[in-house]
Amino acid sequence: MLPGNRDSYSVFSWSRFYTYRSEMRKRFPDFWKIRIRKTLLQVVCGQIRDGDHVLDIGSFDRSYEKKLQRRFPNVLYKSMDIDRERFHDFYSFEEVREQFDVIFLFEVIEHLEFTEGINLMREVRNLLVPGGCLILTTPNMYHPNRYWEYDHKVPYRYDAIGGLLLGVGLEVKEIYRIYNDAIHRRLFRLYVTSWVHRHLQIDFAKSIVVVAKNRA
């Protein structure tokens, strides 16, 4: 769990959540038509501007710091994680006294209980500048085994995570599926066996990525 969640779960509106989830299904009525990107970095680079102030929550080894600085030398990168065995700029939300243009939340929310996830998203929104961008990933529930890790607590379909983001005041701009493989397997799955995957409701993309903006 990421410490420092302050908002009360009791004010969460389930009725609005279900409405927002339905809105996401209307926007993306066919999951299989959600666009595929080869890598998460491809999505990230499409959202970052040189000079942006970036916070990477649950960053583990800060690997995105070097990836960003090779492409955007003036990006100011900071990390947050509860693991005090490694260096991070912050270890809880209470330590943060600034806002950010972009926040990363990669493979984090599924490790939290649903109530904790709600509060985490509220914290994230508070840390984004108006118009700031959240890039979030979570395991793809259409993949047969991607979710099943021992420390995962809540599975999120694309419509549920989108509805949750709408519910805390963020605007969902894009959803992608992330899939990369050797070129022959990639082409075979995309253009030959995709109809089998659709029929079986089993996807080959391991993660989904949601890009959202702070409407405040």
N, C-alpha and C positions, 0 to 999 in steps of 0.2 A: 504493500500500500504506500502511496505517496503521501507523506504527512502534510498537514497544513490546510486541509479542506474545512472551510468555515461556514459555508452556506447551509441552510436548513433543508433537509430532504422533504420536510413536511409541506413546503410550498410548491413542490413539483406537481404539475397538472397532468394527470394521466389522460384526461379527455383530449387536451391539446396534443399530447404525445401521439395518441392514436390518429388524430387528424393529420398531424405532420407526417406520420409514417405513410398514411394513404397518399399524401401529396407526393412523397418520394416515389411511390409506386406508379403514380400517374406520370411523373417526369421521366421515369425509367421503367416503362411497362414490360420491357423484355430484357432481362438480365444479360442475356447472351449478346445483346447489341451494345452493352457497355464497352467502351473502347479499351483496347489493350495497349499497354506500354511495356517496353522490354524491361526497364529498370525503374526503381523508385527515384534514382538520381535524375533520370530524364524528366520526371514530373517536377522534382524540386527545382531544377535549373530553369524550368519554364515559369517559375513563380518568383524567383529571387532576382533582386536588382543589386548591383554593386553598391556597397555602402549600407545595405540593410542591417538592422540589429536583429539577430537571430537567437532564439532560445530553443535548445534541444532538451526536451523533458524525457527522462528515462534513457539517457544517452549512453550509458554503460562505459564504453571506451573512447568516447568523443571522436569516433572515426569520421564523422561528417565534417569536422573542423578542417582537416586537410583537403577533403574532397571539395569543399566550398572555396577555400582560399586559393586552390589551383585555378579555379575559374573566375572567382570574384575576390580579388586581393584586398578589397576594402570592406568586405563583410566583417562585422563585429559578432563573433560567435561566442555564446555562453552556454553552459550545460547545467542541468539539474538532475540529480539522482540521489537515491537514499543510500547508495553503497559508499561508505566512507573509507573503504580500502583504496579507492581511486580518487584522484583530484577532480572536483567539480566546483563550479562557481557558486552553486547553491545546493543545499540539501533539503530544503523545505520551502514552501511558498512564503512563509513569514520572513524569509531572508531577502526576498526580492523587493526592490524599491524602485523599479523602473518598468517601462513598457517596451514592447517589441513589435517590429514590423512583421516578423514571421515566427511562428512557433511550430516545431516538429513534435509529433507524438506518435512514434513508430513502435507498433506492437506493444502497447502499454495498457490500453483501456480494458482489454480482455483479462488482464491479471487482477482486476478489481471487481468487487461486488457492484451490482447495478447502482445502488445508492451512492457508493463512492465514485462511480463513473460520472454520475450527474454532477456531483460537487466538483470533481476534477474539471469538467467542461466549463463550469462557471468560473473557476479560477483562471482557466486558460483565457476565457473571454475578457476577464478583467485585466489580464496582462497584455492584451493586444491593443495597439493603437487603433483609432477609428479607421476602418478600411484595411486593417491588418489581416494577415493570412494565416490560417491553421492548415497544416498538412498532416493528416492522420492516416495511419494504416492499421489494419486488423486482419486476422486470418479470414480467408474466404470460406464461408460456410457451405458453399457448393463443392468445395474440394473434399475428397473423401476422408482425409486424415490430417489436414493442416491444423485444425483447431485442437486436436487431442494431445495436449501437453499437460503434465502433472499439475502445473501451477496456474492453469487457465481456469477462470471462474464463470465468465459470462460470454456466450457466443453472440455475435452481432451479424445479422444479415445487413445488406446494404441499406435497406429501407429503415431498419431500426436505428442504425448509427446516424443516418441522415435525419431521422425524426428527432433523435436526441439533440443533435446539434441545432436544429431549428428551434427546439424547445428552450434552449438557453440563450437564444438571440443571435445565433450565427446564421449566415446565409450560405447554403450549399451551392457551390459554383460548378464543380465537376466531380465525377466518380470514374475511376479507372480500375481495370484489372491488370495485375502485374504478372507477366509471364515471359520468361526467356529460356532458351534451350539451344542445343546445337541446331544449326540451320535446317538440317534435313528433318529432325523431329519437329521443330517448330512449324515448318511448312506443312508437314504431314498432318499435324493436329489442327492447324488453322484452316486448311483447305480440303482435307480429305475426310477426317473422322469427326469434324465438329458437329455434324448432324447426330452422330451416335451420342456424343456428350450431352447434347441438348435433350435427346430422347430420354436418356437415363438420369438427367438432372445432376450430372457430375461434371465439374469443371476441372480444367488442368491449371488454371491460374491460382497460385497459392495465396495471394493477398489482394485485398481491395484498398484503394487509396481514395480518400475524400479530401477535396480542397474546399475550404470554407472561408468566408470573409466576415469580419466583425462589422455588423450593421450600425453600431453605435456611432 
